[in-house]
Amino acid sequence: MSDEVRGGVQSVTRALQALELIAEAGELGVTDLGRRLGVHKATASRLAATLAGGGLVERDPVSDRYRLGFGLIRLAGTAMASLDLVRTSRPVLEDLAERTRESVTLGVFSNDEVIYVDQVSGPSLIVSGNWIGRRTPLHCSASGKVFLAWLAPDKRDQLLAGPLEVITPRTVTDLASLHQQLVEARIRGYATLQDELEEGLNAVAAPVRRASGEVMAAIAVSGPSFRVRPVDLPRLGRVTVDAAMAVSRRLGHAVRPG
């Protein structure tokens, strides 16, 4: 390990220790923080200032002591929301997998990609593998098309500004063709995928909404193209929309189709 990497790891370790110490004490000044960390007061001061800059701690202007900041609450809220989404969705995913006999995934929008946070495999003998933790591009996954279809136009245009990666011979990289697919997805309520991410893999996906109506996730049904045929996509799309609406209702959204 290089000195630069070792120093970076040490800094992260100290930051975590500092947060734990401040949490235990309620409030700490930089002198006490430095002593407990075993570092010079100046080092503790720089560390506290960095954490404060990220909103993870905040300084009391009167006592000059640091306490945990609201940035941690924001991070914790995001984590809890993801956990709540998975927990809330799981019974619906299991029912959908049983009804379709295919793999069902739950994907969220993260860093301009889809990341899959849960999966239930159907009872069929051949499944499409493990998707949990996997990331896929937006333009060539059914769940990704869901996020693109319901994004604000300016944000969607920004994401599609650069060249689109070719994954398979059927990956759609022509913007006009892709935009047409997104328009169709909004009209019917679900997006489709045919051999665009993996050859021989077809899928449908529908949006899951927060109480506010914002799309927060996508439920997808996928399977090999000899089972999930183009003629099957409308039927699978409808049941996937129903499942996504069921999860949205559980999350407090007053579901209105479209």
C-alpha positions, 0 to 999 in steps of 0.5 A, spaced: 500 500 500 502 506 498 503 512 503 498 516 499 493 510 500 495 509 507 494 516 509 487 516 506 485 510 509 488 513 516 484 519 515 477 515 513 478 511 520 480 518 524 473 521 521 469 515 523 472 514 530 471 522 531 464 521 529 463 515 534 466 519 540 462 525 538 456 521 538 458 518 545 459 524 548 454 528 545 459 534 544 466 535 544 471 541 543 477 540 539 482 539 545 478 533 547 477 530 541 484 530 539 486 527 546 481 522 545 483 520 538 491 521 540 492 527 535 494 534 535 489 539 537 490 542 530 489 535 526 483 535 530 481 542 528 482 540 521 478 534 521 472 537 525 472 542 520 472 537 514 466 534 517 462 540 519 463 542 511 460 536 509 454 537 514 456 531 519 457 535 525 456 542 527 459 547 531 456 550 537 458 558 536 458 559 543 461 553 546 466 552 540 464 544 541 462 540 536 455 535 535 453 531 530 450 534 524 443 534 520 447 531 514 447 524 518 440 524 519 439 525 511 444 519 510 440 515 515 434 517 512 436 515 505 439 508 508 432 507 511 428 509 505 432 504 501 431 498 507 423 500 507 422 500 500 425 493 500 421 491 506 415 493 503 416 491 496 418 484 498 411 480 498 409 484 492 415 481 488 414 474 491 407 474 488 409 477 481 415 472 481 410 466 482 405 469 477 409 470 472 414 464 473 420 469 472 425 473 475 423 479 478 427 485 480 427 491 484 432 497 481 433 504 484 436 510 480 444 511 482 449 515 479 446 515 472 445 507 472 440 502 475 442 498 481 438 492 483 437 492 490 432 486 491 430 480 486 425 474 487 426 468 482 420 465 479 420 457 479 422 456 472 428 452 472 432 457 468 433 464 471 437 470 468 442 470 474 443 474 480 442 481 479 442 484 486 448 489 486 449 489 479 449 496 475 446 497 468 446 503 463 439 506 463 438 506 455 439 498 455 435 496 461 427 496 462 428 499 469 433 504 466 428 506 461 423 507 466 427 512 470 428 515 463 421 515 461 419 519 467 425 524 468 424 531 467 426 532 460 432 537 461 435 531 466 433 526 461 437 530 455 443 531 460 443 523 461 443 522 454 447 527 451 453 523 450 454 517 445 450 511 448 454 504 449 453 498 445 452 492 449 449 487 444 447 488 436 440 490 438 442 495 443 438 502 441 443 508 441 439 512 436 436 518 440 430 518 436 428 511 436 430 511 444 425 517 445 420 514 441 420 508 446 420 512 452 414 516 449 411 509 448 413 507 455 409 513 458 403 511 454 402 504 456 405 505 463 411 500 462 418 499 458 420 493 455 427 490 453 428 485 447 436 483 447 438 490 448 442 488 455 444 481 454 442 477 447 436 472 449 434 476 455 427 480 454 424 484 460 418 489 462 419 494 468 414 499 471 415 505 476 414 505 483 412 512 486 413 515 492 407 518 496 409 525 492 408 521 486 416 521 484 418 515 481 423 512 486 424 505 483 422 500 478 420 493 478 422 488 472 420 481 470 425 478 466 427 472 462 430 468 456 427 470 450 424 463 448 420 464 454 419 471 455 417 472 447 415 479 444 408 476 444 408 475 452 410 482 453 404 486 454 401 481 458 407 481 463 407 489 462 400 489 465 401 485 471 408 488 472 404 495 472 399 492 477 405 490 482 408 497 481 402 500 483 401 495 489 408 497 492 406 505 490 400 504 494 404 501 500 408 507 500 403 512 501 402 514 493 394 515 491 395 511 485 393 514 478 394 510 472 399 514 467 
